[in-house]
Amino acid sequence: MNYRTLGKTGFKISEISLGTWQLGGKWGTDFDEQLAAETLDTAIANGVNFIDTADVYKGTESEVAVGKAVNRADGRIYVATKCGRQINPHTSENYTPDVLRGYVEDSLRRLNLETIDLIQLHCPPTDVYYRPEIFGEFDKLKDEGKIQNLGVSIEKVEEGIKALEYENVTSIQVIYNMFRQRPHEKLFPMAKEKNVGIIVRVPLASGLLTGKFAKNTTFGEKDHRNFNKNGEAFDVGETFSGVPYGKGVEAVNKLKKALPDGQELVQLALRWILMRDEVSCVIPGASSVGHVESNTKASAKPPVSGDIINEIDRIYKEQIKPQVHQRW
């Protein structure tokens, strides 16, 4: 495993880390505590030292599982969690310093930690980025020792650019992959200049970039890949990176034909992201031990060749860019 610095936090974190949205089972399935423990322990055993969770994942059970894993691990494990998505209705007006402080304190109890290494605003409404009092509250929490650093998890590039105006923002979590390339045009260079770390989520476009789906693949009733294809429940960009499913499958099939024999699309997709030195880490999710083992192998893979990068860019420009590029 290779390690990179997470911006101004100074943390040396695994370039392939772990996202825990679907920890303890696939999307839409019941939480499996034993599977969650095995997945977390396998990640740590394979060099992962940065785990991203949130207070809404698996109805708070993800945070509990992460806390247990961190407390039984031998080495230093950095924990990032998120707050704000419990707010209902999810509007800027309902974001208040007191409400967010309460969420942070609840997460501390569930994680069973003395301090949170990185707390992130969890894709708040855009108007929240224009409210300095919200960002200022996290300075108070840091002074009290409840958090070490503040980050933001964003939907839109413009939100990340606005967040960079706040000196206490140390990281930006953003969707970025071969089917969502806009962030590297402007946001990445600006973040690098400010020494703000980039955490990449949804690197496999909700599984599209595993190459395992066909147009007739079906997903479970409670799986967001079934019920959020058009943004019915939350931002559509979180599901298949906003790419219409059929178009995405067609593009993936073209990608697969461009690969050399023996090249796995999953590891290519992760390695492609790591070609960007602005990226601090990638946080693919995993619903099995096998997923973790496959994902972490990408760290040791050689750089993606120029020919393959050119083909990826061609397919993106022809098949994907018109669908998603300016939306996020």
C-alpha positions in Angstrom: 0.0 0.0 0.0 1.2 3.5 -0.8 0.4 6.5 1.4 -0.3 10.1 0.6 -0.7 13.3 2.7 -4.3 14.4 3.3 -3.8 18.1 2.7 -3.2 20.4 5.6 -4.2 17.7 8.1 -0.7 16.2 7.7 -2.2 12.7 8.0 -0.3 10.1 6.0 -3.2 7.9 4.7 -3.6 4.9 2.5 -4.2 5.9 -1.1 -6.8 3.2 -1.3 -8.9 3.6 1.7 -12.4 2.4 2.6 -15.9 3.9 2.2 -18.6 2.4 4.4 -21.9 3.3 2.8 -22.7 -0.4 2.1 -20.7 -1.8 5.0 -22.1 -5.0 6.4 -24.0 -6.0 3.3 -24.9 -4.8 -0.2 -27.0 -1.7 -0.7 -30.5 -2.3 0.4 -29.8 -5.4 2.5 -29.9 -5.7 6.3 -26.8 -4.9 8.3 -24.6 -7.9 9.1 -22.3 -7.1 12.1 -20.0 -10.0 11.5 -19.5 -9.2 7.8 -18.9 -5.6 8.7 -16.2 -6.6 11.2 -14.5 -9.0 8.7 -14.6 -6.3 6.0 -13.0 -3.6 8.2 -10.4 -6.0 9.6 -9.4 -7.2 6.2 -9.0 -3.6 5.0 -6.8 -2.7 7.9 -4.8 -5.9 7.4 -4.2 -4.8 3.8 -2.8 -1.5 4.8 -5.9 0.7 4.9 -5.5 3.3 7.6 -8.3 5.7 6.7 -12.0 4.8 7.0 -14.8 7.1 5.9 -18.3 6.7 7.4 -21.3 8.9 8.2 -24.0 9.1 10.9 -26.7 8.0 8.5 -25.0 4.9 7.0 -26.9 1.8 8.0 -28.9 3.8 10.4 -25.8 4.7 12.5 -24.6 1.1 12.7 -21.7 1.8 10.3 -20.2 4.3 12.8 -20.5 1.7 15.6 -18.8 -1.0 13.6 -16.0 1.4 12.5 -15.4 2.5 16.1 -15.1 -1.1 17.2 -12.6 -1.9 14.4 -10.5 1.1 15.2 -10.4 0.3 18.9 -9.2 -3.3 18.2 -6.6 -2.3 15.6 -3.0 -2.3 16.5 -1.9 0.7 14.4 -3.1 4.2 13.9 -6.4 4.3 12.0 -7.8 7.7 10.9 -11.5 8.0 11.1 -13.6 10.4 9.0 -17.3 10.7 9.5 -20.0 13.1 8.3 -22.9 15.1 9.7 -25.9 17.0 8.4 -27.9 14.5 6.4 -30.1 13.7 9.4 -31.7 17.1 9.0 -35.2 16.8 7.7 -36.3 18.7 5.7 -32.8 19.0 4.4 -32.7 22.7 3.9 -30.1 25.4 4.7 -32.4 27.0 7.2 -32.4 23.8 9.3 -28.6 23.8 9.5 -27.7 25.5 12.8 -24.5 25.4 14.9 -26.3 23.7 17.8 -27.8 21.0 15.6 -24.5 20.1 14.0 -22.7 20.2 17.4 -25.2 17.6 18.6 -24.5 15.3 15.7 -20.8 15.5 16.3 -21.2 14.6 19.9 -23.5 11.7 19.0 -20.9 10.4 16.5 -18.2 10.6 19.1 -20.3 8.3 21.4 -21.1 5.8 18.7 -17.5 5.7 17.5 -16.2 5.4 21.1 -13.4 7.8 20.3 -12.0 10.8 22.2 -11.8 12.9 19.1 -12.9 12.7 15.4 -9.9 13.0 13.0 -12.1 14.5 10.3 -15.7 15.6 10.4 -17.3 16.5 7.1 -20.4 18.4 6.2 -22.4 15.8 4.4 -23.5 17.2 1.0 -25.3 20.2 2.5 -27.5 22.5 0.5 -25.5 24.9 -1.6 -26.6 27.9 0.5 -24.8 26.5 3.6 -21.5 27.3 1.9 -22.4 31.0 2.2 -22.9 30.8 6.0 -19.7 31.5 7.9 -21.3 30.8 11.2 -21.7 27.1 10.3 -18.0 26.7 9.5 -17.0 28.7 12.5 -18.8 26.3 14.9 -16.2 23.6 13.9 -13.4 25.8 15.1 -15.0 25.8 18.5 -15.4 22.0 18.4 -11.7 21.7 17.5 -10.7 24.0 20.4 -12.7 21.7 22.6 -10.8 18.6 21.3 -13.9 17.0 19.9 -12.7 17.1 16.3 -9.2 17.5 14.7 -10.2 18.7 11.2 -13.2 19.9 9.1 -13.9 18.8 5.6 -16.8 18.9 3.2 -18.4 16.3 1.1 -19.8 18.0 -2.0 -22.1 17.3 -5.0 -21.0 20.1 -7.3 -17.6 21.5 -8.2 -18.9 25.0 -7.5 -19.6 24.0 -3.9 -16.0 22.8 -3.5 -14.6 26.0 -4.9 -16.7 28.0 -2.4 -15.6 25.7 0.5 -12.0 26.5 -0.3 -12.6 30.1 0.9 -12.8 28.8 4.5 -9.4 28.4 6.0 -10.5 25.6 8.4 -11.6 23.3 5.5 -8.9 20.7 5.2 -10.4 18.3 2.7 -13.0 18.0 0.0 -14.8 14.7 -0.8 -16.1 14.5 -4.3 -17.3 12.0 -6.9 -14.6 11.5 -9.4 -14.0 8.6 -11.8 -13.6 7.8 -15.5 -17.3 8.8 -16.0 -17.1 12.0 -13.9 -14.1 14.0 -15.0 -15.0 17.6 -14.4 -13.4 17.9 -10.9 -9.9 17.7 -12.3 -10.3 20.7 -14.6 -10.5 23.4 -12.0 -11.3 22.1 -8.5 -8.3 19.8 -8.2 -5.6 22.5 -9.0 -7.3 25.0 -6.7 -7.4 22.5 -3.8 -3.8 21.7 -4.4 -2.8 25.4 -4.2 -4.7 25.7 -0.9 -3.2 22.4 0.4 -6.6 20.9 0.8 -6.8 17.1 0.4 -9.1 15.4 -2.1 -11.0 12.3 -1.1 -12.6 10.6 -4.0 -15.9 8.7 -3.5 -18.0 6.6 -5.9 -14.8 5.8 -7.9 -16.5 2.8 -9.6 -19.7 4.7 -10.5 -21.9 2.6 -8.2 -20.5 -0.6 -9.7 -20.8 0.4 -13.3 -17.0 0.5 -13.6 -16.6 -3.1 -12.3 -17.7 -4.2 -15.8 -20.0 -6.8 -14.3 -23.4 -5.2 -15.2 -25.5 -5.8 -18.3 -28.4 -3.7 -19.5 -30.8 -6.3 -18.1 -29.1 -6.4 -14.6 -31.6 -5.9 -11.9 -31.1 -4.5 -8.4 -32.9 -5.0 -5.1 -36.0 -3.0 -4.2 -34.1 -1.1 -1.5 -31.0 -0.6 -3.6 -30.5 3.0 -4.6 -29.4 1.7 -8.1 -33.0 0.6 -8.4 -35.0 3.5 -6.8 -32.7 6.5 -7.5 -31.8 6.2 -11.2 -33.6 9.5 -11.9 -32.9 11.2 -8.6 -36.1 10.2 -6.9 -34.6 10.0 -3.4 -31.4 12.1 -3.5 -29.0 13.7 -5.9 -29.0 11.5 -9.0 -25.3 12.0 -9.4 -24.7 9.6 -6.5 -26.2 6.8 -8.5 -24.1 5.6 -11.5 -22.4 9.1 -11.3 -25.5 10.5 -12.9 -24.9 8.5 -16.2 -28.1 7.0 -17.7 -27.7 3.3 -17.0 -28.0 2.0 -20.5 -25.5 4.5 -21.8 -23.1 3.7 -19.0 -23.2 -0.1 -19.8 -22.5 0.7 -23.5 -19.5 2.8 -22.6 -18.2 0.2 -20.1 -18.3 -2.4 -22.8 -16.2 -0.2 -25.1 -13.7 0.3 -22.2 -13.4 -3.4 -21.7 -12.5 -4.0 -25.3 -9.7 -1.5 -25.0 -8.1 -3.3 -22.1 -5.0 -5.6 -22.5 -5.5 -9.3 -21.7 -5.6 -9.9 -17.9 -6.3 -6.2 -17.0 -9.2 -5.9 -14.5 -11.4 -2.9 -15.1 -11.9 -2.3 -11.3 -8.2 -1.9 -10.7 -7.8 0.2 -13.9 -10.6 2.5 -12.7 -8.9 3.0 -9.3 -5.4 3.4 -10.8 -6.7 6.0 -13.3 -7.9 8.1 -10.3 -4.5 7.7 -8.5 -2.7 9.1 -11.6 -3.8 12.5 -10.2 -1.3 13.7 -7.5 -4.0 16.1 -6.1 -5.9 13.0 -4.9 -5.1 12.1 -1.3 -7.1 8.8 -1.4 -9.9 6.9 -3.0 -12.6 5.4 -0.8 -14.3 2.5 -2.7 -17.0 0.8 -0.8 -17.0 -2.9 -0.1 -19.7 -5.4 0.8 -17.4 -8.3 1.1 -13.9 -9.3 2.0 -13.2 -10.1 -1.6 -14.0 -6.5 -2.7 -11.5 -5.1 -0.2 -8.8 -7.4 -1.4 -9.4 -6.6 -5.0 -9.6 -2.8 -4.4 -6.4 -2.6 -2.3 -4.4 -4.4 -5.0 -4.8 -1.3 -7.2 -2.2 0.6 -5.2 0.5 -1.7 -6.4 -0.5 -1.6 -10.1 1.7 0.3 -12.6 0.6 3.6 -14.0 -2.0 3.6 -16.7 -0.5 3.7 -20.2 -0.9 6.7 -22.4 -2.8 4.7 -25.0 -5.3 3.5 -22.5 -5.7 7.0 -21.1 -6.4 8.3 -24.6 -9.0 5.7 -25.1 -10.7 6.4 -21.8 -10.8 10.1 -22.7 -12.2 9.4 -26.2 -15.0 7.2 -24.8 -15.8 9.8 -22.1 -16.0 12.7 -24.6 -18.1 10.7 -27.0 -20.4 8.7 -24.7 -20.5 10.3 -21.3 -19.5 14.0 -21.3 -22.7 15.2 -23.0 -24.8 13.5 -20.3 -23.1 14.6 -17.1 -20.2 17.0 -17.5 -21.8 20.4 -16.7 -24.3 19.0 -14.2 -21.9 18.6 -11.3 
